[in-house]
Amino acid sequence: MKEEHDRREFLKIGVAAVAGLSIGEESLASIASNVNAQAMEKVRIGMVGIGSRGTVLLKVMLDLEGVEVKAVCDIIEDR
């Protein structure tokens, strides 16, 4: 089933999306400014699905200082 949209509908959707993002961005910024977070010495990550992109990303993560890879899983056992 193919849906066709005209330019007016496309522009309405685009304007609504931009408005939503800008409103969300402002509220996120105000929330973030009130957060009193401290830096972590070590970031622990887990990865799900280690395909070709995941393997490259895993190698990058293993080389980063302050990053600890705690868990890796994939439905294909060889990975």
C-alpha positions as CSV (number, residue, x, y, z in Angstrom):
1,M,0.0,0.0,0.0
2,K,1.5,3.3,-1.1
3,E,0.7,6.5,0.7
4,E,1.1,9.8,-1.1
5,H,1.6,13.1,0.7
6,D,1.4,16.5,-0.8
7,R,3.8,19.4,0.0
8,R,1.4,21.1,2.5
9,E,1.1,17.9,4.5
10,F,4.9,17.5,4.4
11,L,5.5,21.0,5.6
12,K,2.9,20.6,8.4
13,I,4.7,17.5,9.6
14,G,8.1,19.2,9.3
15,V,7.0,22.3,11.3
16,A,5.4,20.1,14.0
17,A,8.6,18.1,14.3
18,V,10.9,21.1,14.6
19,A,8.5,22.7,17.1
20,G,8.5,19.5,19.2
21,L,12.3,19.2,19.1
22,S,12.8,22.8,20.1
23,I,10.4,22.7,23.0
24,G,11.9,19.4,24.1
25,E,15.4,20.8,23.8
26,E,14.6,23.8,26.1
27,S,13.0,21.6,28.8
28,L,16.0,19.1,28.6
29,A,18.4,22.0,28.9
30,S,16.6,23.3,32.0
31,I,16.6,19.9,33.6
32,A,20.3,19.3,32.8
33,S,21.3,22.7,34.3
34,N,19.9,21.6,37.7
35,V,21.8,18.3,37.7
36,N,24.7,18.1,40.1
37,A,26.6,15.1,38.6
38,Q,30.1,14.0,39.4
39,A,32.6,12.6,36.9
40,M,33.0,8.8,37.0
41,E,36.4,7.2,37.1
42,K,35.3,4.3,35.0
43,V,32.4,3.8,32.6
44,R,31.1,0.3,32.4
45,I,29.3,-0.8,29.2
46,G,27.6,-3.8,27.8
47,M,27.1,-4.5,24.1
48,V,24.3,-6.5,22.5
49,G,24.7,-7.7,18.9
50,I,28.3,-7.8,17.8
51,G,28.2,-7.8,14.0
52,S,30.7,-6.0,11.8
53,R,30.0,-2.6,13.2
54,G,29.8,-3.9,16.7
55,T,33.1,-5.6,16.4
56,V,34.8,-2.3,15.4
57,L,33.0,-0.4,18.1
58,L,34.1,-3.0,20.7
59,K,37.7,-2.7,19.6
60,V,37.5,1.1,20.0
61,M,35.9,0.8,23.5
62,L,38.6,-1.7,24.6
63,D,41.3,0.8,23.7
64,L,39.7,3.7,25.6
65,E,41.0,4.7,29.0
66,G,38.4,4.6,31.7
67,V,36.0,2.3,29.8
68,E,35.4,-1.2,31.0
69,V,33.4,-3.7,28.8
70,K,31.4,-5.7,31.3
71,A,29.3,-7.8,28.9
72,V,29.0,-8.8,25.3
73,C,26.3,-11.0,23.7
74,D,25.1,-12.0,20.3
75,I,22.7,-14.7,19.1
76,I,25.4,-16.0,16.8
77,E,27.8,-17.9,19.0
78,D,30.9,-17.3,16.8
79,R,30.7,-13.6,17.6
